[in-house]
Amino acid sequence: MLASDDAYGRLRDLIVTGRLAPGSRLVEVALATALGISRTPVRSAIQRLRQEGYVVSDDALSRAAPLVAPLRRDDGEELFELLGKMESLAARRAAQRADGERAALADRLAALNEQLRQCESGDPDVTGSRLHFLHGEFHRELVRSAAGPRLRASHEAMNAQAERYERVYTSFVAETPESAREHDAIIAAIRRGDAAAAELATEQNWRNSAERLVRVIARAMEFGGAWPD
């Protein structure tokens, strides 16, 4: 693996998981020291992360180090809506599969959704982490099982950016019952082979998630940036 690819992967993971917080300065020397590599691959990685929207420049301070992109309401809403468009296409394709394939996928999704429902009680730290994993796995399984390579690659790239919002704001909103019910509609449509309903239910799930995100950001704040309007 190239050093720049390794640096990119490690820095992206730090950003997505919140260990590099929104609004943090990305100082090449400090990052190179922390990662145990030279500045050149770090510089290349930051440039790549900038192109993908994980990193931004401070226009008011042109000579300052770049920033981890803040978590802003309008950006999060757009990400969720775009993911809904992508996944709705995967859901349509899933509902058009042969009966046996549809049934097997519906069973896998239903099992994940049931685990999601069962995670509502317990240790808050463990529960939050488990909820996040299961919710993500439900959507990843849908895309893995029905989408082509181009759609999977695009979904993976955008989903990682949306994951930043989900990780930060999960503790502020309990959406499990609503989300699980919306998942039920997706599963039922796939099981009966109703492509139009599967597409609509998936897009509606992400649209509702975007609305829930907007509400919770309005109650909390935009991390790494200004308070919302």
Secondary structure as the mmCIF struct_conf table of DSSP 4:
data_model
#
loop_
_struct_conf.conf_type_id
_struct_conf.id
_struct_conf.beg_label_comp_id
_struct_conf.beg_label_asym_id
_struct_conf.beg_label_seq_id
_struct_conf.end_label_comp_id
_struct_conf.end_label_asym_id
_struct_conf.end_label_seq_id
HELX_RH_AL_P HELX_RH_AL_P1 ALA A 3 VAL A 16
TURN_TY1_P TURN_TY1_P1 THR A 17 GLY A 18
BEND BEND1 ARG A 19 LEU A 20
TURN_TY1_P TURN_TY1_P2 PRO A 22 GLY A 23
STRN STRN1 ARG A 25 ARG A 25
HELX_RH_AL_P HELX_RH_AL_P2 GLU A 28 LEU A 35
TURN_TY1_P TURN_TY1_P3 GLY A 36 GLY A 36
BEND BEND2 ILE A 37 ILE A 37
HELX_RH_AL_P HELX_RH_AL_P3 ARG A 39 GLN A 51
TURN_TY1_P TURN_TY1_P4 GLU A 52 GLY A 53
BEND BEND3 TYR A 54 TYR A 54
STRN STRN2 VAL A 55 VAL A 56
TURN_TY1_P TURN_TY1_P5 ASP A 59 ALA A 60
TURN_TY1_P TURN_TY1_P6 SER A 62 ARG A 63
BEND BEND4 ALA A 64 ALA A 64
HELX_LH_PP_P HELX_LH_PP_P1 ALA A 65 PRO A 66
STRN STRN3 LEU A 67 VAL A 68
HELX_LH_PP_P HELX_LH_PP_P2 ALA A 69 PRO A 70
HELX_RH_AL_P HELX_RH_AL_P4 ARG A 73 ALA A 95
TURN_TY1_P TURN_TY1_P7 GLN A 96 GLN A 96
BEND BEND5 ARG A 97 ARG A 97
HELX_RH_AL_P HELX_RH_AL_P5 ASP A 99 GLN A 118
TURN_TY1_P TURN_TY1_P8 CYS A 119 CYS A 119
BEND BEND6 GLU A 120 GLY A 122
HELX_RH_AL_P HELX_RH_AL_P6 PRO A 124 ALA A 146
HELX_RH_AL_P HELX_RH_AL_P7 PRO A 149 TYR A 169
HELX_RH_3T_P HELX_RH_3T_P1 THR A 170 PHE A 172
HELX_RH_AL_P HELX_RH_AL_P8 THR A 176 ARG A 192
TURN_TY1_P TURN_TY1_P9 GLY A 193 GLY A 193
HELX_RH_AL_P HELX_RH_AL_P9 ALA A 195 ARG A 219
BEND BEND7 ALA A 220 ALA A 220
TURN_TY1_P TURN_TY1_P10 PHE A 223 GLY A 224
BEND BEND8 GLY A 225 GLY A 225
HELX_LH_PP_P HELX_LH_PP_P3 ALA A 226 PRO A 228
#
